[in-house]
Amino acid sequence: MTTTTMPATPEPSASSFPLEFGLNTFGDVTADAHGTPLSHAQTIRNLVEHGVAAERVGIDFFGIGEHHTDDMPLSAADTVLAAIAARTENIRLGSAVTVLSSDDPVRVFQRYSTLNAISNGRAEVILGRGSSIDSFPLFGFDLADYQDLFEEKTNLFSQLVDGGAVTWSGRTRSALVDQDVVPHLESPLPTWIGVGGSPESVVRAARYGFSLMLAVIGGPAERFAPYSRLFAQALAQFGHAPKPIGLHSPGHVAATDQRARDEF
Amino acid sequence: MMRTSLAPRPRIAILGAGHVGSVLARMMVAAGYEVSVAASGDPARIELIASVLMPGVKTAWAKDAVASADIVVLAIPLHRFAALDHGMLAGKLVIDTMNYWAPTDGVQPMFEGGELTSSETVQRQLADSTVVKAFNHIGYHEMEADRSARGSAGRRALGVAADQAEAAELVATVVDAVGYDVIPVPRLRDGAAFEPGGPVFGARLTASQFRAAVATRAAA
């Protein structure tokens, strides 16, 4: 057995990356003024307007999370993001999250490389489990394979994002041999891993040199401080440069802090 | 926390270095216990995680951690339970923190059927172990923040379910030392009240509220 001690570690620099503010949505069906639920199509059109409005008020990032249900019909986030991209200039646009386990990493790369082209380099991808598991039975995957699916597909995606011909094999997808996957990225595609609370996922993000998006479901944000230390140390251990850490959290904005607390 | 007994403290082995395991390890180290943590393979693979998230724990192969422990905590996802080496837990007091969520675990035939509570199924599989249900009904994201010292006003309470009173008592001392009042229920089967959908799952309750909630459920 080994006893662990806290090794000396450089504190992650707070000034390494600029602080950015983003909005994430799951594209919930909302109601009209009479309380009647809107159609899926209207919900989607509204979401495009939502994204365009976000740029107007100076939001840095707009993210859409993949879902496959009647009350959350945003199953094709990249299409909606492309519509927003065509009407905006600066706001960064990404998935929050892409449920990679039940998707094909080649197709995810192709769609987001396309979005990156349409948006002139504003696309990002956050890979994750997602907060529901509807995509597994829908696409014929077994929940029991969740770990393997995510690990293998993340591995393939990291190679695709690096560019160049890809050679890869695994048990969750057909092999690629010296494969050129198109469209080629014109500019880098920032990739994040969404992590709920799993230390293993933090280390996985670091292993691939991806950025870390911490999903706060509850409890004080401070409890994530050890996770950001773990991420920084793991990145260094894997020989990667520092990467940004994001916090995804429910919240409410109002004119004053007190009002925000009262209304929330 | 003050030690109220001169008996040596139980050595604790935690199986699982994920969300739940890492938080439990941290809290038990803070409460003064000797804690070892094991994942499913080589302890070297959890070295970094342990050093940053659970300073003070020993990492070990599961078999070794279990062999030198007085209490073993199952903090693995339930869908990994079937593949666990059940034999290595013979003769041990095992705390079951697991919940069966078919949407997350996938359908687990062992736990289907509705006749037995999930911990009773675990006990049936670990015939030579003494299974105690605890810590399953509080979210890992709240566990640390909701602790308080014994005697604090409004101290949150957690339940302990076991068939053997001695085992229940020992686990209760750990739960209390970690930072929660304890409401024991007389049988492992009564742990049904702690399960998802039950009256105390994820609920922030004081001891009297918790007692009332499980009593209501038992009477229903």
Boltz contact constraints between the chains, C-beta under 6 A:
constraints:
  - contact:
      token1: [A, 1]
      token2: [B, 58]
      max_distance: 6.0
  - contact:
      token1: [A, 1]
      token2: [B, 60]
      max_distance: 6.0
  - contact:
      token1: [A, 2]
      token2: [B, 59]
      max_distance: 6.0
  - contact:
      token1: [A, 3]
      token2: [B, 58]
      max_distance: 6.0
  - contact:
      token1: [A, 4]
      token2: [B, 50]
      max_distance: 6.0
  - contact:
      token1: [A, 4]
      token2: [B, 51]
      max_distance: 6.0
  - contact:
      token1: [A, 6]
      token2: [B, 55]
      max_distance: 6.0
  - contact:
      token1: [A, 133]
      token2: [B, 103]
      max_distance: 6.0
  - contact:
      token1: [A, 143]
      token2: [B, 106]
      max_distance: 6.0
  - contact:
      token1: [A, 144]
      token2: [B, 106]
      max_distance: 6.0
  - contact:
      token1: [A, 197]
      token2: [B, 19]
      max_distance: 6.0
  - contact:
      token1: [A, 197]
      token2: [B, 140]
      max_distance: 6.0
  - contact:
      token1: [A, 198]
      token2: [B, 18]
      max_distance: 6.0
  - contact:
      token1: [A, 198]
      token2: [B, 19]
      max_distance: 6.0
  - contact:
      token1: [A, 199]
      token2: [B, 22]
      max_distance: 6.0
  - contact:
      token1: [A, 199]
      token2: [B, 49]
      max_distance: 6.0
  - contact:
      token1: [A, 199]
      token2: [B, 53]
      max_distance: 6.0
  - contact:
      token1: [A, 217]
      token2: [B, 141]
      max_distance: 6.0
  - contact:
      token1: [A, 218]
      token2: [B, 141]
      max_distance: 6.0
  - contact:
      token1: [A, 219]
      token2: [B, 141]
      max_distance: 6.0
  - contact:
      token1: [A, 219]
      token2: [B, 142]
      max_distance: 6.0
  - contact:
      token1: [A, 219]
      token2: [B, 145]
      max_distance: 6.0
  - contact:
      token1: [A, 220]
      token2: [B, 145]
      max_distance: 6.0
  - contact:
      token1: [A, 226]
      token2: [B, 52]
      max_distance: 6.0
  - contact:
      token1: [A, 226]
      token2: [B, 53]
      max_distance: 6.0
  - contact:
      token1: [A, 229]
      token2: [B, 52]
      max_distance: 6.0
  - contact:
      token1: [A, 230]
      token2: [B, 52]
      max_distance: 6.0
  - contact:
      token1: [A, 233]
      token2: [B, 52]
      max_distance: 6.0
  - contact:
      token1: [A, 234]
      token2: [B, 48]
      max_distance: 6.0
